Amino acid sequence: MAIGDTILATKYNSIRSKVTPILGTGSGGNGYGQTVTTAAVKGVSAGDTTGDYITAAQWDLLKDDIVKCYKHQNGLDPTITDTYQGLTIYWAHALQYDQLADNIVTNKDVIYTGATTGSYTAQASVTANAGTTLASGWGVNSNSQRYGQQVEYNVTWTSADDARYFFNSGGYLQITLGRSGSSTNTKTNGWVTIVDTMNALNFKFNLTNYRLGVAGTTTVWESITHDSATLYAENAGIMSFRYINAKTIGVQVTLVDSDAGDQQNIAYRGPNSGNPTPAAGTVVDEAVTINISAGLTYRKAIDQLSIETPSFTIPAWITGA
């Protein structure tokens, strides 16, 4: 088609059909769950001049839906022609709308995460929960494994669709660890390393860990970090997400203290004995002397989209063998 040709309803509806599954309910990996302002039109078909023409108002509604998606993805309004009564809609205008619709489909999983500045508007908010703290003094054992653990807790949405909209629009969940206090022994030095090197674990909506999830599955997405020192290499921190059902994700942090102690009190035979090899000392298992906190951070779409905030309560830590 070329400039001057009649823009058929099929073209308008084709552009609309690209945008609607992204902005509206959609299915699977498509859908932000927002109100779609447009409706399919009848318009004028080839060889038929008796149908209803596509109105400027209908083009304007289509523009509004395009702008909402585009701004969510890019942080600013697109370059798009405003329509008004009396304006002749040329094929170039329809092509402009169509190309923007294609761009929206390509970037459906993208959310603008920059700050509000100039023409750009932030489209994401990040909320960090303070979490709960495992107090120092745990980890001592007598030939048995010790652990500090948050009971698995649920992050949940009102419905499966609300969860889907959250992730489809660029939302994610993130487990974070922190520490406070001072290390007073070798074992705690190892736990300082574990906490400091455990990268935050993100849970996003993708084919690997959500869209193919089945209710009741035991599939877990986790991150495990061991003590880098040989002395306490058995000790490890574990962060995990688990798919429970289409509207519920399980979250858990476990700190495993598996070592049974080390020979801390070494008795030497004496510098003049001719044999500096240490004799057997007393096996001592130290307590962990730092506080370790674990919390959940989540990112949610804002501004152009109205997305449900998930609900959750982070439990206190428990310790045991």
Residue, then its C-alpha position, 0 to 999 in steps of 0.5 A: m500500500a502507499i500514501g493515499d490508499t485507504i487504510l482498511a479495518t484489517k490494518y487497524n485491527s492488525i496493529r491492535s492485535k499486536v498491542t492488546p495481548i501485551l497490555g491486556t490479559g494475554s496468556g502465558g508470557n504475554g499480558y500486563g493485565q491492564t485495561v485495553t481502551t480499543a475495540a476491533v473495528k469494522g471500518v471500510s473493506a476493499g470494494d465496500t464504502t458502506g461500512d463505518y470509517i475508522t474514526a480519529a477517536q479510534w486512532d487516538l485510543l490505539k495511540d493511548d494503548i501504544v504509548k502506555c506500553y512503550k513508556h513502560q518499556n522505555g521510560l518516555d513517550p514514543t514519537i507518534t502522530d496525534t490524530y484529530q477530527g479532520l486529519t487525513i490518516y495516511w498510510a505513513h501514519a498507520l506504518q508508524y503505529d505498526q512499527l511501534a506495535d512491533n517494537i512493543v512486542t519485541n520488548k514485552d519483557v523489558i521495563y525501564t528501570g532508570a530514574t525520573t529525569g528529563s523526559y524519562t519517568a521511572q517505571a519500576s520501584v524496588t522495595a527492600n525488606a529488612g528481613t530477620t536476623l540470626a543472632s550470633g552464638w550459633g553453630v557450635n556442635s558436638n560431631s553433628q551438623r548445626y543449621g540456622q534456617q528461615v522456615e520456608y515462607n510464601v510470596t503470594w498473589t491474589s490469583a495466578d494472573d496477578a502473579r503472571y502480570f507481576f513477572n510479565s511486566g518486569g517484576y522480580l523477587q530477590i533474596t539478599l543477605g547481610r551481616s553485622g557484628s565482629s568476627t572473633n574466630t577462624k570459623t566466623n571468618g569463613w562465615v563472613t566470606i560466605v555471606d559477602t560472596m553470596n550473590a543475590l538470588n533473583f526469581k524472574f518470570n521465564l521459561t526456565n523457572y516459572r512458565l513451565g512450573v507445575a503445582g506441587t513440583t519440588t523443583v528448586w532454584e537455589s544458590i549455594t556458597h561454601d566456605s572457601a577455606t579448607l578448614y571449614a569447607e563443609n559450611a555453606g549458605i543456601m538461598s532458594f526459591r520453589y514453585i508451589n503453585a501458579k500464584t505462590i512462590g516459596v522462599q527459604v534461606t538455610l545456613v549449614d554449619s557442618d564442621a565438627g570442630d578443629q584442633q585449636n589447642i595444639a600442644y607442641r613437644g618443645p622447640n628443643s625436642g628435634n621434632p616440631t610436629p604438633a601433638a594432638g590437641t583438643v578439638v574445639d568448635e567455635a560459635v559464629t560471632i556475627n549476626i546474619s540477616a536475610g530479607l526479600t527485595y522485590r521490583k514492581a512496575i509503576d506509573q503506566l501500569s497498576i500491578e498487585t504487590p505480593s504479600f509475604t511475612i518473613p519468619a524468624w530464624i530457627t536453629g537446630a541439629 
